[in-house]
Amino acid sequence: MKNILILCTGNSCRSQIAHGYLTHFAGNKANVYSAGIETHGVNPKAIKIMADEGMDISTHTSNHVDEYQHIAFDYVITVCDNANEACPYFPGNVHRLHHNFPDPAKATGTEVEVMQQFKVVRDMIKLYVKNFTEEHLFVKTTEV
């Protein structure tokens, strides 16, 4: 079983969404963790947009990366440039991957427009995580 950390700035949106999808797609092939360089709490809009996909991330917590220094990670995936630049050193044979997703928490406009931005980012993360799971965990994913 692989240990995978998804790292973001505040562990509130992008990393939480990725955590939800990776847990779903990887099944029993991975222990999935998410953390932030800071902790901002799980964004209610991220919870809602994942619920629209039938995934409940409402029990997720916003964790600081330092909480996981004792875990031997196989993969650390940074999902924003800030986390990639501030990512601490993890000993061992850790494969670091990076993809900068837009921060949906910074979306502006009406509630409908903001939720549309959350959906766009969610769908980008879903595709990335699906591809990661198939390529690195050799799990043929099924769509949510």
C-alpha positions in Angstrom: 0.0 0.0 0.0 1.3 3.4 -1.0 1.4 6.5 1.3 0.4 9.6 -0.6 0.3 13.2 0.6 -1.5 15.9 -1.3 -0.1 19.3 -0.3 -1.6 22.8 -0.9 -1.3 26.2 0.7 -4.2 26.1 3.2 -5.6 22.5 2.9 -9.0 23.9 2.3 -10.0 23.3 -1.3 -7.7 21.8 -3.9 -6.0 19.3 -1.7 -9.3 18.4 -0.1 -10.9 17.7 -3.4 -7.9 15.7 -4.6 -7.9 13.8 -1.3 -11.6 12.8 -1.9 -11.0 11.6 -5.4 -7.7 9.8 -4.7 -9.3 7.9 -1.8 -12.2 7.0 -4.1 -10.1 6.0 -7.2 -7.2 4.3 -5.3 -9.4 2.1 -3.1 -7.2 -0.2 -1.0 -4.0 0.7 -3.0 -3.2 3.8 -1.0 -3.3 5.6 2.3 -4.2 9.2 1.4 -3.3 12.3 3.4 -3.8 15.9 2.7 -2.1 18.9 4.3 -1.3 22.5 3.9 1.7 24.8 4.5 -0.9 26.6 6.5 -4.4 25.5 7.7 -7.5 27.4 6.7 -10.2 24.9 7.5 -12.1 22.9 4.9 -14.0 25.2 2.6 -17.8 24.6 2.7 -18.0 25.2 -1.1 -15.4 22.4 -1.6 -17.6 20.1 0.5 -20.7 21.1 -1.5 -19.1 20.6 -4.9 -17.8 17.2 -3.9 -21.3 16.3 -2.5 -22.6 17.0 -6.0 -20.4 14.2 -7.2 -21.7 11.9 -4.4 -18.5 12.2 -2.3 -18.6 13.2 1.3 -15.5 15.2 2.4 -17.4 16.9 5.3 -15.4 14.9 7.9 -12.1 16.0 6.5 -9.9 18.2 8.6 -7.4 20.9 7.6 -4.0 19.6 8.7 -0.6 21.2 8.7 2.2 19.4 6.8 4.3 19.1 10.0 1.8 16.7 11.4 2.9 14.1 8.8 6.7 14.3 9.1 6.8 10.8 10.6 5.1 9.1 7.7 7.2 7.5 4.9 5.5 8.9 1.8 5.8 7.2 -1.6 4.3 10.3 -3.3 4.0 13.9 -2.4 1.7 15.8 -4.8 1.7 19.6 -4.6 -1.4 21.1 -6.2 -0.4 24.8 -6.1 2.9 26.7 -6.8 3.1 28.0 -3.3 3.0 24.6 -1.7 5.5 23.3 -4.3 8.0 26.1 -3.4 7.5 25.7 0.4 7.3 21.9 0.4 9.5 20.5 3.2 12.0 17.7 2.7 10.7 14.2 3.1 13.3 11.6 3.7 13.4 8.4 1.6 12.5 7.5 -1.9 9.7 10.1 -2.3 8.4 10.8 -5.7 7.3 14.5 -5.9 4.8 15.5 -8.5 3.4 19.0 -9.1 0.4 20.5 -10.9 -0.7 24.1 -10.2 -4.5 24.2 -10.1 -6.3 27.6 -9.9 -7.6 28.4 -6.4 -11.4 28.3 -6.5 -11.5 30.1 -3.1 -10.3 33.2 -5.0 -13.2 33.1 -7.4 -15.4 36.2 -7.6 -18.8 37.0 -8.9 -22.3 35.7 -8.1 -22.8 32.6 -6.0 -23.5 30.7 -9.3 -20.4 32.0 -10.9 -18.2 31.1 -7.9 -19.7 27.6 -7.8 -19.0 27.3 -11.5 -15.3 28.0 -10.8 -15.3 25.4 -8.1 -16.8 22.9 -10.5 -14.2 23.7 -13.2 -11.3 23.2 -10.7 -12.9 20.1 -9.3 -13.2 18.6 -12.7 -9.5 19.5 -13.5 -8.4 17.8 -10.3 -10.6 14.8 -10.9 -9.0 14.2 -14.3 -5.5 14.7 -12.8 -6.1 12.3 -9.9 -7.7 9.7 -12.2 -4.7 9.8 -14.5 -2.3 9.6 -11.5 -4.1 6.6 -10.1 -4.0 4.7 -13.4 -0.4 5.6 -14.1 1.2 5.3 -10.7 -1.0 2.9 -8.8 -2.0 0.8 -11.8 -5.6 1.0 -10.9 -8.2 1.3 -13.7 -10.5 3.9 -12.3 -14.3 3.9 -12.7 -16.0 7.3 -13.0 -17.8 8.7 -10.1 
